Structure formats: C-alpha cells, structure tokens
Amino acid sequence: MTKVFADTDICIDLLSGRKPFISNAEKFFSLADIGKIKVFASALSFSNIDYVLRSQYSGAYSRKTIAKFKTLVTVLPVDSRTIDLAIASEFNDFEDAIQYYTAIESSINIFVTRNIKDYKKAHIQVMSLETFLTKLI
C-alpha cells in the first residue's frame, strides 16, 4: 500500500472546506478511507487544524471534526530528534521543516502539499495533491 504524508494545508483544505482545494482533498482522503492508500500526518498538524477550525466554528465542532479526521490518518509523533533535525535544516519555515522531518523519520517517501516551493531541497518525493492523484489514478 502506498504511504503518503499529508502536509497540514491538505488536511485543513478538507476540514475547513477551502475552495477550490476541497475537491482534491476529498478525493485523496476518500482513497485512505477505502484502504487504497495509507495517509500519515504529524501530531503538529492537529494543533494547527484546531486553530483554523476554531477561528471558523466552535471549539466543540473543531474537536468533533478532528476526532472523525483522526480515523482517516495515522498520527506521527514529533519528538526531540525531529525538532533537532528541523533546527539544523536549511528550511526557512520551521513548521515546514518539522513536517518534512516527521515524514523522513517515519520512512514516508511521498509528501503531498500545496506548498511545493518550500521543499526544493527535499530528498523524498514532494508533490501537489493534483499530481499525486493523477499519478495514482
């Protein structure tokens, strides 16, 4: 089964209904739901997701949505080694570095994001959701 790391933006696209990105996010996470791919997200993503959802909806709605979402993904830990790698990296955006090294440390070789330009020096496949879906289908 194909293992894919989902960057926070992809998760938020689905959960907050961001247009025009929600359509591909729905397709992507539907593939996880039916067992065609295995999707991973970092623990860090969940606090970011909550922050965005609570800015749009209630705290209760956010928690309920996150609980449902957690059934679609495998949550990966962000540990001391991941933070050390992110600190020592050449990433301009610290959060991007944490996400990237979370995937690396878990041996995930495909990373989907809308923010491809920030991952130019990646040593794994970094692609848009649209590109991933085109290659998979």
Disulfide bonds with the S-S distance in Angstrom:
none
